[in-house]
Amino acid sequence: MKPPVVHPRVLWGLLGLNLAVYVVWHSWGLDHVDTMRAHFLVSLEGVLSGRIWTLLTSEFSHVDATHLLVNLLCLYMFGRAVEQVIGSVKLVGLYVAGAITASL
């Protein structure tokens, strides 16, 4: 059996996406809060109105810096180990499946 293919940029990409969304949330100001809520927070109303992507994009929203840092640390620590076992592509699949499952 071949070892899984690991691309370290995949895990760093997930970490970067989380950080980028946090920065946007906290730097855009009040002018764009409604836009961020509509596209990065999951709600039954949003999903029923067709914004099904919020089941995934809400995964990248964090309340405060502590929430973000703990999640990034856990993703890095566990993500590296999981990625070594299942590979980068399956890690992304697991991340997406976990995000959607958590949102549901």
JOQUI-V827192 format. One record per backbone hydrogen bond with DSSP energy under -1.0 kcal/mol. NH is the residue of the N-H (numbers start at 1). CO is the residue of the C=O. Records with the same first field share a line. If there is no record, write none. Layout:
# JOQUI-V827192
NH=CO ; CO
This chain:
# JOQUI-V827192
10=7
12=8
13=9
14=10
15=11
16=12
17=13
18=14
19=15
20=16
21=17
22=18
23=19
24=20
25=21
26=22
28=24
32=29
36=32
37=33
38=34
39=35
40=36
41=37
47=43
48=44
49=45
50=47
51=46
52=50
54=51
55=52
56=53
57=53
58=54
59=56
60=57
61=58
68=64
69=65
70=66
71=67
72=68
73=69
74=70
75=71
76=72
77=73
78=74
79=75
80=76
81=77
82=78
83=79
84=80
85=81
86=82
87=83
88=5
91=87
92=88
93=89
94=90
95=91
96=92
97=93
98=94
99=95
100=96
101=97
102=98
103=99
104=100
